[in-house]
């Protein structure tokens, strides 16, 4: 098993996924409100998630990312540097 000392913590992972979500939303020219309507969430929920005040569960995060044409992909640790 790999050494866990060099792995990001849960918050780092969530932060990077949220950052990717916000960047993609901007690339698509979507406001938080338009994105929320597209996904079926409230504008305030999107704002809370993007600001880090609310941590989405994995199902919610996957749904939000899919709406932006993104996906969560698992990569074996030994393959990350390739």
Secondary structure, 3 states (H helix, E strand, C coil): CCCHHHCCCHHHHHHHHHHHHHHHHHHCCCCHHHHHHHHCCCHHHHHHHHHCCCCCCHHHHHHHHHHCCCCCCCCCHHHCCC
